[in-house]
């Protein structure tokens, strides 16, 4: 009985550590759209480094709500696909949104590959 309980706990921990429901990092790219899976009946959050200025969807099959640095997306139909362009301060990001019936992306953290940190050494 203890062995069965131990195996169940290990299986749960393995699932929790490898689950796709956690936040993921996605690059900001204005030339190639990045895929975003939106589960029907759930909300997908895309978090940007700073507040987006404008959100331009291809087709109105998704609902968008902007709260501070987050863009909340929900699917209006059980199946659908469109692109969306998000304008930031001096940048734009392109995403390819697809409605899925299973597990979608819950939280996506946008990282800008052009933002890099430099180490400055002083004499």
C-alpha positions in Angstrom: 0.0 0.0 0.0 2.8 2.4 0.8 4.5 1.5 -2.4 1.4 2.4 -4.4 1.0 5.7 -2.5 4.7 6.5 -3.2 4.3 5.7 -6.9 1.2 7.9 -7.1 3.0 10.9 -5.5 6.0 10.5 -7.8 3.7 10.4 -10.9 1.9 13.5 -9.7 5.2 15.3 -9.1 6.4 14.3 -12.6 3.2 15.5 -14.2 3.4 18.8 -12.3 7.0 19.4 -13.3 6.5 18.6 -17.0 3.0 20.0 -17.5 2.5 22.4 -20.4 0.2 24.6 -18.3 3.1 26.5 -16.9 4.4 29.7 -18.2 6.6 29.6 -21.3 8.9 32.1 -22.9 8.2 33.2 -26.5 10.4 35.6 -28.5 9.1 38.8 -30.0 9.6 38.5 -33.8 8.2 40.9 -36.4 9.2 38.8 -39.4 8.0 35.3 -38.4 4.8 34.7 -36.5 5.1 32.7 -33.3 2.5 30.1 -32.6 0.1 30.6 -29.7 -2.5 27.9 -28.7 -5.7 29.3 -27.2 -7.9 26.6 -25.5 -11.6 27.1 -26.2 -13.2 28.2 -22.9 -10.0 29.3 -21.3 -7.9 32.5 -21.3 -4.3 32.7 -22.6 -2.2 35.5 -21.2 0.7 37.0 -23.1 2.9 39.1 -20.9 5.1 41.8 -22.5 8.1 43.7 -21.1 6.0 46.9 -21.2 2.5 47.9 -22.1 1.5 47.3 -25.7 0.4 50.4 -27.6 -1.8 48.7 -30.2 -3.2 45.2 -30.9 -4.3 44.5 -34.5 -6.0 41.1 -35.1 -6.4 39.5 -38.6 -10.0 38.2 -38.0 -12.3 38.9 -35.1 -12.5 35.2 -33.9 -10.7 35.9 -30.7 -11.5 38.4 -27.9 -8.6 40.6 -26.7 -8.4 42.5 -23.4 -5.4 44.5 -22.3 -4.5 44.9 -18.7 -1.2 46.7 -18.0 1.5 44.6 -19.6 -0.7 41.6 -20.2 -2.8 40.8 -23.3 -5.6 38.4 -22.4 -7.0 36.3 -25.3 -10.0 34.1 -25.4 -11.4 32.1 -28.3 -14.9 33.1 -29.5 -15.3 30.0 -31.6 -14.5 26.3 -31.0 -12.2 26.3 -34.0 -10.3 29.2 -35.7 -7.0 30.6 -36.7 -5.7 34.1 -37.3 -2.7 36.3 -36.8 -2.3 39.2 -34.6 0.3 42.0 -34.6 1.1 43.7 -31.3 2.8 47.1 -31.4 5.2 47.9 -28.5 7.2 51.1 -27.9 9.7 50.7 -30.8 8.9 47.2 -31.8 6.2 44.9 -33.1 5.5 41.2 -32.4 3.6 38.8 -34.7 1.7 35.8 -33.4 -0.3 33.0 -35.1 -3.3 32.2 -32.9 -5.0 28.8 -33.1 -8.0 27.6 -31.1 -7.4 24.1 -29.6 -9.8 21.8 -27.8 -7.1 20.4 -25.5 -4.4 22.0 -23.6 -3.5 25.5 -24.7 -0.9 28.0 -23.7 -1.8 29.5 -20.3 0.9 32.2 -19.8 3.5 33.3 -22.3 6.3 35.6 -21.3 7.5 37.7 -24.3 11.3 38.2 -24.5 12.8 40.5 -27.0 15.9 39.0 -28.6 17.1 42.5 -29.5 17.2 43.4 -25.8 20.5 42.1 -24.6 22.4 42.8 -21.5 26.0 44.1 -21.8 28.5 43.8 -19.0 30.4 47.1 -18.6 33.7 46.9 -16.9 35.1 50.0 -15.2 38.9 50.4 -14.8 
